[in-house]
Amino acid sequence: MGNKTSYSEEFKKQIIMLYKNGKSVINLGKEYNLPKPTIYSWVKNYNNSGSFKAKDNRTLEENEIITLRKELKDFKMENDIFKASRTDNGQKITIINNNKTKYSVRKICKILGYKNQRIIIKLINVLTSKLIIINKKLSVPLIKSRKIYGARKIKVILNRKDIILSRRKIRLFMIKNNLVSKYTKLKYHNHKTTVNNDQINNILNRQFNNKKPNEVIVSDLTYVQVGAKWHYICLLIDLFNREIIGYSAGPNKTAELVQQAFHKITRPLNQITLFHTNRSNEFKNKIIDEILITFNIKRSLSNKGCPYDNAVAETTYKTFKTEFIKGKKFKNLTQLKYELFDFVHWYNNIRIHGSLNYLSPVTFRKQMSI
């Protein structure tokens, strides 16, 4: 038996939905550890019949069209390049360089009469490699971070690849190439809501660091516009490594939304010791109480009107609003859910955190042998 990875139908459909809504195959491959041909195969095989099998989508006409298109492209290339076949070497090199992204370099060389195509290809690569390297060194970390990282985090990423550049040079390059982080500072606004007046103490007492895995889970809710209406998102965050271990989205700001987030948790709930939130009424409900009693989880509440008692959740939501919600337009709840699934995966597995020594939450957890 081989070690071929098996993916569920639901997972494949989520990947396809992300692709159809503008996420590139390169980013999907990197973030979900998927080979690009696999993604292309899923998309191609699912488009026509809803099946992931190529045999259910392949037709004789498609094969003929592919062949004809290839022949047409080759003919067009020969027609474009043939008129330059009698120019000098310098002009030929320029022609190859200008057309290399449009046509096959080997075929261009053949038409121009170059027998040793490898030398020409190597020469073309040398002429452009320096500029490509410089661009990739600085732009790739920003692109991988979904245009969120600033000069500080990009410098950390480059240092890990033994590329030493000052933050000043990085900023100048970003300005020159219009590579701007979309990150902005957000201020906390205390909105008046119904308060939970239960006599429950602030057991956490702002002790946010040096926690064990699953020891303390903090949470809050935020709003996001979907179409012309407001929807809500709930996140459950492990204080140990700031990992989002549960999440949910829906049209109503209710305890059921919190319950759905708990259902997303894949680790045993009886490992959780403390659940800390603010005093919003969404967390005061029989449904939530039953979950906590069943799994012997203690409750902790912030003091009235004091957001700093739940600072990690507040900070995570500020980050969440800037990096996920800002600039986005969600057409419906379905789109919000699959993009939330994608963001949480990226946030946990790829995004580096300054408080975790510039590691992702999952990487930090694994390095601590959890």
VOGU-3710 file (C-alpha; in Angstrom, 3 decimals, decimal comma):
1> mgnktsysee> 0,000/0,000/0,000  1,260/3,513/-0,790  1,171/6,631/1,328  -1,037/8,615/-1,017  -3,015/11,256/0,882  -6,792/10,952/0,755  -8,914/14,110/0,764  -12,606/14,311/1,619  -15,227/15,511/-0,853  -16,009/18,468/1,437
11> fkkqiimlyk> -12,356/19,526/1,557  -12,037/19,340/-2,236  -15,163/21,469/-2,675  -13,847/24,091/-0,240  -10,595/24,323/-2,210  -12,541/24,700/-5,458  -14,739/27,440/-3,973  -11,645/29,348/-2,833  -10,126/28,983/-6,309  -13,302/30,161/-8,061
21> ngksvinlgk> -13,411/33,220/-5,842  -9,966/34,430/-6,794  -7,467/32,536/-4,640  -4,555/31,487/-6,848  -3,475/27,895/-7,315  0,035/28,831/-6,127  -1,265/30,155/-2,804  -3,652/27,237/-2,347  -0,820/24,802/-2,988  1,519/26,464/-0,517
31> eynlpkptiy> -1,001/27,077/2,257  -2,691/23,661/2,114  0,374/21,655/1,053  -1,268/20,538/-2,184  0,475/19,880/-5,513  -0,627/22,355/-8,160  -1,536/19,578/-10,662  -3,858/18,099/-8,042  -5,738/21,384/-7,641  -6,006/21,889/-11,389
41> swvknynnsg> -7,264/18,317/-11,726  -9,960/18,837/-9,077  -11,161/22,065/-10,678  -11,162/20,668/-14,204  -12,907/17,426/-13,308  -15,535/19,089/-11,136  -16,556/21,946/-13,423  -18,762/20,061/-15,869  -20,311/17,102/-14,078  -19,672/17,667/-10,374
51> sfkakdnrtl> -17,353/14,661/-10,394  -13,685/14,686/-9,428  -12,886/11,933/-11,941  -11,269/13,034/-15,197  -13,003/10,307/-17,180  -16,404/11,842/-16,368  -15,419/15,148/-18,018  -13,143/14,230/-20,921  -14,510/14,399/-24,518  -13,077/13,799/-27,982
61> eeneiitlrk> -13,890/17,382/-28,951  -11,761/18,713/-26,091  -8,761/16,680/-27,178  -9,160/17,889/-30,759  -9,481/21,524/-29,631  -6,332/21,243/-27,533  -4,407/19,859/-30,507  -5,682/22,559/-32,858  -4,875/25,327/-30,395  -1,329/24,054/-29,993
71> elkdfkmend> -0,826/23,941/-33,748  -2,287/27,451/-34,100  0,003/28,827/-31,390  3,059/27,225/-33,026  2,063/28,662/-36,405  1,564/32,137/-34,921  4,926/31,921/-33,162  6,708/30,906/-36,360  5,056/33,770/-38,204  6,087/36,288/-35,504
81> ifkasrtdng> 9,655/35,064/-35,163  10,557/34,068/-38,740  11,008/37,660/-39,948  13,788/38,119/-37,364  15,742/35,027/-38,384  18,286/37,047/-40,450  19,106/39,668/-37,805  22,387/39,742/-35,880  22,933/37,892/-32,592  22,299/40,932/-30,404
91> qkitiinnnk> 18,916/41,534/-31,982  18,066/37,839/-31,764  18,828/37,800/-28,041  16,512/40,793/-27,602  13,778/39,033/-29,563  14,114/35,903/-27,463  14,069/37,903/-24,235  10,974/39,885/-25,287  9,022/36,781/-26,342  10,129/34,197/-23,763
101> tkysvrkick> 6,991/34,570/-21,652  4,769/34,268/-24,714  6,423/31,348/-26,524  8,713/28,438/-25,792  12,363/29,620/-25,771  13,517/26,359/-27,311  11,116/26,751/-30,222  12,120/30,381/-30,761  15,791/29,340/-30,832  14,992/26,631/-33,378
111> ilgyknqrii> 13,261/29,108/-35,694  16,132/31,614/-35,356  18,595/28,913/-36,354  20,382/28,397/-33,017  21,522/24,790/-32,821  22,940/25,001/-29,274  19,755/26,098/-27,565  21,026/25,437/-24,028  23,675/28,166/-24,278  21,127/30,721/-25,477
121> iklinvltsk> 18,650/29,783/-22,753  21,392/30,092/-20,131  22,384/33,511/-21,475  18,786/34,759/-21,342  18,443/33,499/-17,754  21,639/35,260/-16,669  20,493/38,574/-18,170  17,283/38,625/-16,111  18,124/36,591/-12,996  19,447/39,481/-10,874
131> liiinkklsv> 16,283/41,544/-11,171  14,087/38,513/-10,536  16,059/37,577/-7,407  15,797/41,087/-5,957  12,057/41,236/-6,579  11,419/37,808/-5,101  13,546/38,429/-2,029  11,333/41,244/-0,881  7,960/40,783/-2,537  7,407/37,067/-1,835
141> pliksrkiyg> 7,166/37,416/1,978  4,625/40,227/1,584  2,560/38,283/-0,952  2,649/35,112/1,161  1,420/37,134/4,131  -1,582/38,314/2,087  -0,024/41,815/2,005  -0,167/42,048/5,789  3,462/41,877/6,947  5,386/45,123/7,326
151> arkikvilnr> 9,142/45,684/7,093  9,824/44,211/10,547  8,288/40,787/9,853  9,643/40,667/6,296  13,120/41,259/7,738  12,648/38,271/10,089  11,550/36,031/7,191  14,527/37,082/5,044  16,995/36,576/7,931  15,814/32,984/8,258
161> kdiilsrrki> 16,800/32,506/4,622  20,238/34,049/5,274  19,250/37,194/3,375  20,384/40,253/5,328  18,617/43,503/4,499  17,905/46,456/6,752  14,363/47,508/7,514  15,148/50,857/5,877  16,064/49,182/2,563  12,987/46,991/2,792
171> rlfmiknnlv> 10,731/50,017/3,340  12,320/51,896/0,418  11,807/48,902/-1,864  8,184/48,554/-0,745  7,505/52,247/-1,397  9,224/52,159/-4,798  7,265/49,096/-5,909  3,984/50,131/-4,286  4,068/47,106/-1,964  2,030/48,428/0,924
181> skytklkyhn> 0,923/46,479/3,969  -2,788/46,966/4,562  -2,225/46,930/8,291  -3,456/49,950/10,218  -3,888/50,630/13,900  -7,401/50,083/15,213  -8,755/51,756/18,330  -11,004/50,024/20,797  -14,537/51,373/20,962  -16,628/50,355/23,959
191> hkttvnndqi> -20,155/49,737/22,654  -23,000/49,651/25,142  -24,562/46,202/25,297  -26,610/44,186/27,771  -24,289/43,137/30,579  -24,075/39,767/32,276  -24,353/40,611/35,985  -23,710/37,080/37,260  -21,470/36,916/40,319  -18,631/35,192/38,468
201> nnilnrqfnn> -15,108/36,307/39,286  -12,309/37,229/36,911  -10,298/34,089/37,646  -7,907/34,736/34,746  -7,014/38,155/36,220  -4,996/39,217/33,140  -2,552/36,308/33,510  -2,300/35,745/29,758  1,161/34,174/29,436  2,929/30,947/30,444
211> kkpnevivsd> -0,191/28,853/30,072  -0,300/25,163/29,253  -1,964/23,874/26,063  -5,771/23,951/26,350  -5,549/25,358/29,861  -7,360/28,623/29,090  -9,647/29,419/26,154  -10,712/33,038/25,565  -13,445/34,258/23,259  -15,415/37,190/21,917
221> ltyvqvgakw> -17,734/38,021/19,016  -17,459/40,554/16,211  -19,617/41,730/13,334  -19,141/41,695/9,573  -21,307/42,930/6,728  -22,707/40,234/4,444  -24,662/41,666/1,538  -26,839/44,377/3,091  -27,064/42,757/6,545  -24,841/42,309/9,580
231> hyicllidlf> -23,538/38,853/10,450  -21,423/37,727/13,377  -18,284/35,665/13,967  -17,156/33,852/17,116  -13,549/32,769/17,709  -12,195/30,494/20,457  -8,502/31,151/21,169  -6,023/29,017/23,105  -3,906/31,304/25,314  -0,986/28,874/25,101
241> nreiigysag> -0,137/29,709/21,491  -2,891/32,111/20,351  -4,259/29,398/18,058  -7,864/29,671/16,873  -9,201/26,255/17,881  -12,882/26,933/17,195  -14,826/29,369/15,035  -18,294/29,994/13,616  -20,246/32,518/11,552  -23,937/33,259/11,348
251> pnktaelvqq> -26,650/35,897/10,957  -27,486/36,128/14,665  -25,461/37,184/17,705  -26,581/34,345/19,973  -25,322/31,578/22,234  -25,901/29,124/19,376  -23,077/30,841/17,503  -20,750/30,174/20,457  -21,975/26,572/20,599  -21,139/26,095/16,900
261> afhkitrpln> -17,612/27,371/17,566  -17,202/24,768/20,328  -18,327/22,073/17,891  -15,407/23,026/15,603  -12,838/22,125/18,279  -11,075/18,886/17,322  -9,204/18,310/20,609  -10,900/16,761/23,686  -12,989/19,403/25,460  -12,272/17,881/28,875
271> qitlfhtnrs> -8,676/19,094/28,479  -9,861/22,708/28,749  -9,611/24,097/32,294  -10,938/27,654/32,020  -13,202/29,557/29,608  -12,801/33,356/29,840  -14,977/35,976/28,093  -16,335/39,451/28,585  -19,793/39,962/30,108  -21,784/39,970/26,854
281> nefknkiide> -25,117/38,201/27,163  -24,272/35,797/24,309  -22,072/33,917/26,779  -24,827/33,803/29,427  -27,028/30,952/28,275  -28,127/27,465/29,268  -26,507/26,023/26,124  -23,085/27,369/27,110  -23,558/26,352/30,745  -24,313/22,760/29,707
291> ilitfnikrs> -21,106/22,545/27,672  -19,003/23,872/30,542  -20,659/21,639/33,169  -20,450/18,516/30,975  -16,696/18,909/30,399  -15,899/20,370/33,837  -14,721/23,727/32,439  -14,597/26,657/34,850  -16,024/30,048/33,905  -14,179/33,376/34,157
301> lsnkgcpydn> -15,638/36,795/33,306  -13,992/40,176/32,751  -14,898/43,029/35,050  -17,602/45,383/33,809  -16,464/47,856/31,170  -12,877/46,642/31,211  -11,729/45,298/27,824  -8,164/44,857/29,068  -9,326/41,883/31,163  -9,820/40,060/27,862
311> avaettyktf> -6,853/41,674/26,076  -5,744/38,642/24,025  -9,209/38,184/22,546  -9,437/41,932/21,892  -6,032/41,951/20,171  -6,904/38,890/18,093  -10,124/40,513/16,939  -8,338/43,737/16,017  -5,956/41,647/13,928  -8,888/39,686/12,528
321> ktefikgkkf> -10,794/42,821/11,485  -7,749/44,273/9,727  -6,456/41,141/8,048  -9,690/39,324/7,221  -12,631/41,736/7,231  -11,098/45,021/6,046  -11,651/45,609/2,329  -13,681/42,418/1,864  -17,195/42,191/0,471  -19,087/39,032/1,348
331> knltqlkyel> -22,060/38,258/-0,886  -23,621/35,627/1,343  -23,081/33,458/4,417  -21,673/30,594/2,335  -18,866/32,792/1,005  -18,153/34,119/4,510  -17,881/30,575/5,901  -15,455/29,171/3,358  -13,287/32,314/3,432  -13,299/32,143/7,249
341> fdfvhwynni> -12,190/28,494/7,002  -9,350/29,601/4,710  -8,268/32,506/6,940  -8,228/30,416/10,122  -6,059/27,799/8,389  -3,638/30,515/7,261  -3,673/32,282/10,644  -2,878/29,074/12,541  -0,420/27,431/10,158  1,360/30,190/8,233
351> rihgslnyls> 1,027/33,652/9,786  3,964/34,442/12,079  3,286/36,058/15,479  5,677/38,407/17,272  4,574/37,033/20,665  5,548/33,512/19,531  9,120/34,391/18,501  7,867/34,989/14,952  6,487/31,465/14,553  2,998/30,404/13,537
361> pvtfrkqmsi> 0,778/29,022/16,352  0,932/25,471/14,978  4,710/25,611/14,476  5,121/26,940/18,027  2,922/24,150/19,412  4,855/21,478/17,549  8,224/22,883/18,649  7,029/22,669/22,239  6,341/18,947/21,612  2,667/19,209/22,207
//
